[in-house]
């Protein structure tokens, strides 16, 4: 096809030559309205070639995750990128943003801005009035939002994707209590308490200990806040003031600092130690028989379900239930199955 013919079609359709070229060669990146105009002009001109089917522009989807530097969120971001690549740029244009957990105003502003330029959002966020306002803006603009990992039950959202954090906490308590010595203290180190995920883990853990293991005394919860230096400081003070630590449960970050503290007090191996996620550090601690058990959330499954549910809603207007379709099963790893 000669350039003059391309120019003629461009003039007939009222678009640029580059747009005509993109549509006829099915390269994507052209809006549905422009695509229809070009194809209609080609039909009217009697263009003798197979024309591509009309298709929608790529869905613009943004995934907003924690910028706390943890393995879990770095891996989750990679899983989303991998899946978007597999889907192809003609179907999905994925934008990934990491925002510090202690900047709710920045996160809220980013969500609000995203509601003006994105087709859908997948968000990890904690309960904050600013976040709720931003999600209300998304709803008002007709932009679906999926909450990820930690839910916001009172917020307007399409659905939630994640594990049952309460059951994860109960499972951690059951495993620790079953494997711990007959009596002793239990230390609980909490991640950021303003996230529902950590609140639910703590609640489940406490309830199981109270129901089934009254011989284990849960000490005051250490609010680590996913701050490694704070975790080291709080744990050092606690371990120095207790003679018998039967178990330790960590709901968030700081496993390196916890191991170092246990080693200083010669508690490695004798204290039942339970945490979350399987990655290089926890795998090594399992193999060394320092860490007893870790509960992994499965980043790949989070990304698969979130993208699948959002695309079904965008393309087929499917309205999922709040929790069932996005439920992720967590895995338990010990020294025997961590490799």
DRENLOGU-893556 format. One record per residue (C-alpha): chain; x, y, z. Coordinates in Angstrom, 2 decimals, decimal comma. Example, Ala and Ser with C-alpha at 12.3 -4.5 7.8 and 13.67 -1.06 7.14 Angstrom:
// residues 2
ATOM mol       X       Y       Z
ATOM   A   12,30   -4,50    7,80
ATOM   A   13,67   -1,06    7,14
//
This chain:
// residues 339
ATOM mol       X       Y       Z
ATOM   A    0,00    0,00    0,00
ATOM   A    1,48    3,34   -1,07
ATOM   A    2,03    6,27    1,28
ATOM   A   -0,36    8,41   -0,74
ATOM   A   -3,13    5,90   -0,09
ATOM   A   -2,33    5,97    3,59
ATOM   A   -2,51    9,74    3,44
ATOM   A   -5,80    9,54    1,61
ATOM   A   -7,29    7,26    4,23
ATOM   A   -5,95    9,51    6,98
ATOM   A   -7,62   12,51    5,36
ATOM   A  -10,90   10,62    4,89
ATOM   A  -10,90    9,46    8,53
ATOM   A   -9,68   12,78    9,89
ATOM   A   -6,67   11,26   11,64
ATOM   A   -2,91   11,15   11,18
ATOM   A   -1,07    8,80    8,84
ATOM   A    0,63    7,12   11,81
ATOM   A   -2,78    6,34   13,31
ATOM   A   -3,93    4,72   10,06
ATOM   A   -0,76    2,64    9,97
ATOM   A   -1,24    1,47   13,57
ATOM   A   -4,87    0,47   12,97
ATOM   A   -4,33   -1,34    9,65
ATOM   A   -1,35   -3,26   11,01
ATOM   A   -3,12   -4,02   14,31
ATOM   A   -0,41   -2,49   16,49
ATOM   A   -2,82   -1,28   19,18
ATOM   A   -2,60    1,93   21,18
ATOM   A   -5,50    3,58   19,31
ATOM   A   -8,81    4,43   20,95
ATOM   A  -11,98    2,54   19,92
ATOM   A  -13,48    5,66   18,34
ATOM   A  -10,38    6,30   16,21
ATOM   A  -10,15    2,63   15,26
ATOM   A  -13,75    2,61   14,03
ATOM   A  -13,15    5,76   11,97
ATOM   A  -10,11    4,34   10,24
ATOM   A  -11,72    0,98    9,49
ATOM   A  -14,87    2,65    8,19
ATOM   A  -12,79    4,88    5,92
ATOM   A  -10,92    1,81    4,62
ATOM   A  -14,19    0,01    3,85
ATOM   A  -15,64    3,03    2,07
ATOM   A  -12,45    3,35    0,02
ATOM   A  -12,74   -0,31   -0,98
ATOM   A   -9,35   -1,20    0,42
ATOM   A   -8,53   -4,68   -0,87
ATOM   A   -6,98   -6,32    2,18
ATOM   A   -8,13   -8,14    5,29
ATOM   A   -8,93   -5,54    7,89
ATOM   A   -8,23   -6,16   11,59
ATOM   A  -11,15   -6,56   13,93
ATOM   A  -12,15   -3,54   15,92
ATOM   A  -10,75   -3,78   19,40
ATOM   A  -10,67   -1,66   22,47
ATOM   A   -7,63    0,32   23,57
ATOM   A   -5,39   -1,33   26,12
ATOM   A   -6,78   -1,32   29,63
ATOM   A   -4,83    1,08   31,81
ATOM   A   -4,40   -0,61   35,19
ATOM   A   -2,34    0,63   38,11
ATOM   A   -1,08   -1,53   40,96
ATOM   A   -0,22    0,51   44,07
ATOM   A    1,85   -1,36   46,65
ATOM   A    3,87   -0,72   49,78
ATOM   A    7,30    0,80   49,36
ATOM   A    8,60   -0,61   52,65
ATOM   A   11,29   -2,63   50,89
ATOM   A   10,00   -6,03   52,01
ATOM   A   10,51   -9,12   49,87
ATOM   A    6,76   -9,74   49,69
ATOM   A    5,89   -6,50   47,92
ATOM   A    8,94   -6,55   45,66
ATOM   A    8,01  -10,07   44,57
ATOM   A    4,35   -9,11   44,17
ATOM   A    5,30   -6,22   41,87
ATOM   A    7,36   -8,61   39,74
ATOM   A    4,48  -11,09   39,50
ATOM   A    2,14   -8,37   38,22
ATOM   A    4,69   -7,31   35,61
ATOM   A    5,16  -10,90   34,45
ATOM   A    1,44  -11,46   34,04
ATOM   A    0,94   -8,16   32,21
ATOM   A    3,71   -9,13   29,78
ATOM   A    1,99  -12,46   29,17
ATOM   A   -1,33  -10,72   28,46
ATOM   A    0,32   -8,34   26,00
ATOM   A    0,33   -4,56   25,75
ATOM   A   -2,69   -4,57   23,44
ATOM   A   -4,83   -5,86   26,28
ATOM   A   -3,20   -4,36   29,39
ATOM   A   -0,89   -1,47   30,13
ATOM   A    0,21   -2,06   33,71
ATOM   A    1,55    0,73   35,89
ATOM   A    3,27   -0,17   39,17
ATOM   A    3,76    2,33   41,99
ATOM   A    5,38    1,80   45,39
ATOM   A    4,41    4,32   48,09
ATOM   A    5,76    4,42   51,68
ATOM   A    3,32    3,11   54,27
ATOM   A    3,75    6,19   56,46
ATOM   A    2,54    8,58   53,74
ATOM   A   -1,28    8,19   53,62
ATOM   A   -1,73   11,67   52,15
ATOM   A    0,58   10,78   49,24
ATOM   A   -1,21    7,47   48,70
ATOM   A   -4,64    9,10   48,80
ATOM   A   -3,58   11,77   46,29
ATOM   A   -2,15    9,09   44,00
ATOM   A   -5,36    7,02   44,15
ATOM   A   -7,45   10,11   43,40
ATOM   A   -5,23   11,02   40,45
ATOM   A   -5,35    7,44   39,21
ATOM   A   -9,15    7,51   39,18
ATOM   A   -8,92   10,24   36,49
ATOM   A   -6,60    8,38   34,11
ATOM   A   -6,86    4,65   34,85
ATOM   A   -9,50    2,08   33,96
ATOM   A   -8,96    0,21   37,23
ATOM   A   -6,80    0,15   40,37
ATOM   A   -5,38   -2,61   42,56
ATOM   A   -4,46   -1,13   45,93
ATOM   A   -2,69   -2,07   49,15
ATOM   A   -3,65    0,49   51,78
ATOM   A   -4,48    0,95   55,45
ATOM   A   -7,55    2,49   57,03
ATOM   A   -7,25    6,26   56,81
ATOM   A   -9,96    8,90   56,22
ATOM   A   -7,91   10,22   53,31
ATOM   A   -7,76    6,77   51,71
ATOM   A  -11,50    6,28   52,12
ATOM   A  -12,17    9,65   50,48
ATOM   A   -9,92    8,75   47,56
ATOM   A  -11,70    5,42   47,07
ATOM   A  -15,03    7,22   47,14
ATOM   A  -13,73    9,38   44,29
ATOM   A  -12,92    6,22   42,35
ATOM   A  -16,44    4,96   42,84
ATOM   A  -17,92    8,31   41,75
ATOM   A  -15,87    8,18   38,54
ATOM   A  -16,78    4,56   37,86
ATOM   A  -13,24    3,25   38,34
ATOM   A  -13,22   -0,20   39,99
ATOM   A  -10,76   -0,82   42,83
ATOM   A   -9,56   -4,15   44,21
ATOM   A   -8,01   -4,12   47,68
ATOM   A   -5,02   -6,41   48,07
ATOM   A   -3,60   -8,33   51,07
ATOM   A   -5,14   -6,06   53,73
ATOM   A   -8,83   -5,29   53,29
ATOM   A  -10,78   -2,06   53,84
ATOM   A  -14,24   -3,46   54,70
ATOM   A  -16,05   -0,13   54,84
ATOM   A  -14,56    1,28   51,65
ATOM   A  -16,24    1,22   48,23
ATOM   A  -14,35   -1,48   46,34
ATOM   A  -15,02   -4,11   43,71
ATOM   A  -13,68   -6,96   45,88
ATOM   A  -10,73   -8,07   47,99
ATOM   A   -7,89  -10,44   47,05
ATOM   A   -5,86  -12,07   49,81
ATOM   A   -5,55  -14,83   52,37
ATOM   A   -7,79  -15,10   55,41
ATOM   A   -5,50  -13,19   57,78
ATOM   A   -7,50  -14,14   60,87
ATOM   A   -7,15  -17,86   60,07
ATOM   A   -3,45  -17,32   59,36
ATOM   A   -3,06  -15,91   62,86
ATOM   A   -4,99  -18,82   64,37
ATOM   A   -2,86  -21,28   62,42
ATOM   A    0,32  -19,60   63,66
ATOM   A   -0,98  -19,86   67,24
ATOM   A   -2,00  -23,50   66,84
ATOM   A    1,38  -24,50   65,41
ATOM   A    3,38  -22,56   67,98
ATOM   A    1,32  -23,79   70,91
ATOM   A    1,48  -27,41   69,75
ATOM   A    5,26  -27,37   69,36
ATOM   A    6,25  -25,22   72,33
ATOM   A    7,45  -26,44   75,69
ATOM   A    4,81  -27,14   78,32
ATOM   A    5,13  -23,70   79,95
ATOM   A    6,76  -20,35   79,23
ATOM   A    6,38  -16,89   77,75
ATOM   A    5,33  -16,12   74,19
ATOM   A    6,54  -12,98   72,44
ATOM   A    4,41  -11,44   69,67
ATOM   A    5,99   -8,85   67,37
ATOM   A    3,46   -6,90   65,36
ATOM   A    3,80   -5,24   61,98
ATOM   A    2,03   -1,95   61,37
ATOM   A   -1,07   -2,08   63,56
ATOM   A   -2,99    0,33   61,31
ATOM   A   -3,33   -2,44   58,71
ATOM   A   -6,26   -4,79   59,15
ATOM   A   -4,11   -7,75   58,07
ATOM   A   -1,87   -7,42   61,13
ATOM   A   -4,84   -6,77   63,43
ATOM   A   -6,50   -9,97   62,23
ATOM   A   -3,33  -12,04   62,59
ATOM   A   -2,89  -10,82   66,15
ATOM   A   -6,52  -11,47   67,03
ATOM   A   -6,46  -15,02   65,67
ATOM   A   -3,17  -15,81   67,40
ATOM   A   -4,32  -14,48   70,77
ATOM   A   -7,61  -16,35   70,65
ATOM   A   -6,02  -19,73   69,92
ATOM   A   -3,50  -19,35   72,74
ATOM   A   -6,26  -18,39   75,18
ATOM   A   -8,54  -21,24   74,06
ATOM   A   -6,07  -24,09   73,82
ATOM   A   -2,76  -23,24   75,48
ATOM   A   -3,39  -21,55   78,84
ATOM   A    0,03  -22,73   80,04
ATOM   A    1,68  -20,29   77,63
ATOM   A    1,77  -16,67   78,78
ATOM   A    1,51  -14,08   76,03
ATOM   A    3,60  -11,09   76,97
ATOM   A    2,79   -7,53   75,99
ATOM   A    2,66   -7,19   72,19
ATOM   A    5,76   -5,53   70,77
ATOM   A    4,66   -2,89   68,25
ATOM   A    7,50   -3,33   65,80
ATOM   A    5,73   -1,24   63,14
ATOM   A    7,85   -2,96   60,47
ATOM   A   10,79   -0,84   61,65
ATOM   A   13,91   -3,02   61,93
ATOM   A   15,74   -0,82   64,45
ATOM   A   12,63   -0,56   66,61
ATOM   A   12,15   -4,34   66,49
ATOM   A   15,76   -4,91   67,63
ATOM   A   15,41   -2,45   70,50
ATOM   A   12,07   -3,74   71,77
ATOM   A   13,02   -7,40   71,45
ATOM   A   16,37   -6,93   73,20
ATOM   A   14,61   -5,38   76,18
ATOM   A   12,00   -8,15   76,29
ATOM   A   14,43  -11,05   76,00
ATOM   A   16,67   -9,58   78,68
ATOM   A   13,70   -9,48   81,08
ATOM   A   12,42  -13,02   80,60
ATOM   A   14,05  -16,30   81,62
ATOM   A   11,97  -18,68   79,55
ATOM   A   10,81  -17,76   76,04
ATOM   A    8,81  -20,71   74,77
ATOM   A    7,70  -19,12   71,51
ATOM   A    7,90  -16,07   69,28
ATOM   A    5,47  -14,98   66,55
ATOM   A    6,27  -12,21   64,09
ATOM   A    3,43  -10,85   61,95
ATOM   A    5,58   -8,60   59,74
ATOM   A    9,12   -7,63   58,82
ATOM   A   12,36   -7,94   60,79
ATOM   A   13,26  -11,62   60,67
ATOM   A   16,97  -10,92   60,42
ATOM   A   16,85   -8,72   63,51
ATOM   A   14,80  -11,32   65,37
ATOM   A   17,30  -14,07   64,55
ATOM   A   20,19  -11,87   65,73
ATOM   A   18,42  -11,18   69,02
ATOM   A   17,62  -14,86   69,59
ATOM   A   21,26  -15,73   68,86
ATOM   A   22,57  -13,17   71,35
ATOM   A   20,41  -14,71   74,06
ATOM   A   21,17  -18,31   73,01
ATOM   A   17,55  -19,06   72,22
ATOM   A   18,00  -20,31   68,66
ATOM   A   16,48  -23,76   68,31
ATOM   A   14,93  -23,85   71,78
ATOM   A   12,30  -21,18   71,04
ATOM   A    9,47  -22,04   68,66
ATOM   A    9,71  -19,24   66,10
ATOM   A    6,86  -18,60   63,62
ATOM   A    6,67  -15,87   60,98
ATOM   A    5,31  -15,07   57,50
ATOM   A    6,58  -15,47   53,91
ATOM   A    9,12  -17,79   52,34
ATOM   A   12,13  -15,94   50,91
ATOM   A   15,91  -16,13   51,12
ATOM   A   16,18  -15,16   54,80
ATOM   A   13,35  -17,35   56,11
ATOM   A   14,43  -20,26   53,92
ATOM   A   17,93  -20,09   55,37
ATOM   A   16,60  -19,84   58,94
ATOM   A   14,38  -22,87   58,32
ATOM   A   17,28  -24,89   56,95
ATOM   A   19,37  -23,95   60,00
ATOM   A   16,48  -25,05   62,26
ATOM   A   16,27  -21,61   63,83
ATOM   A   12,89  -20,73   62,34
ATOM   A   10,22  -23,35   63,02
ATOM   A    7,47  -22,40   60,58
ATOM   A    6,56  -19,72   58,06
ATOM   A    3,18  -19,02   56,48
ATOM   A    3,52  -17,94   52,86
ATOM   A    0,85  -15,84   51,12
ATOM   A    1,70  -16,87   47,53
ATOM   A    2,43  -13,65   45,60
ATOM   A    1,80  -15,29   42,24
ATOM   A   -1,76  -16,24   43,15
ATOM   A   -2,47  -12,72   44,46
ATOM   A   -1,44  -11,19   41,14
ATOM   A   -3,30  -13,78   39,04
ATOM   A   -6,59  -13,38   40,88
ATOM   A   -6,47   -9,60   41,11
ATOM   A   -5,80   -9,11   37,38
ATOM   A   -8,30  -11,79   36,36
ATOM   A  -11,14  -10,36   38,46
ATOM   A  -10,46   -6,80   37,35
ATOM   A  -10,32   -7,70   33,65
ATOM   A  -13,51   -9,76   33,89
ATOM   A  -15,24   -6,76   35,38
ATOM   A  -13,88   -4,34   32,79
ATOM   A  -14,50   -6,55   29,77
ATOM   A  -17,59   -8,53   30,78
ATOM   A  -19,04   -6,32   33,54
ATOM   A  -18,81   -9,29   35,92
ATOM   A  -19,54   -8,28   39,51
ATOM   A  -17,67  -10,64   41,85
ATOM   A  -18,56  -11,41   45,44
ATOM   A  -16,48   -9,46   47,91
ATOM   A  -14,30  -12,30   49,18
ATOM   A  -14,87  -15,76   47,73
ATOM   A  -13,40  -15,29   44,20
ATOM   A  -10,33  -13,52   45,56
ATOM   A   -9,50  -15,96   48,34
ATOM   A   -5,86  -17,07   48,34
ATOM   A   -4,76  -20,19   50,21
ATOM   A   -1,66  -19,74   52,35
ATOM   A    1,06  -22,39   52,55
ATOM   A    2,94  -23,70   55,58
ATOM   A    6,68  -24,25   55,25
ATOM   A    8,98  -26,04   57,70
ATOM   A   12,54  -27,38   57,54
ATOM   A   11,19  -30,37   55,59
ATOM   A    9,55  -28,64   52,62
ATOM   A   11,30  -25,28   52,22
ATOM   A   13,57  -26,29   49,33
//
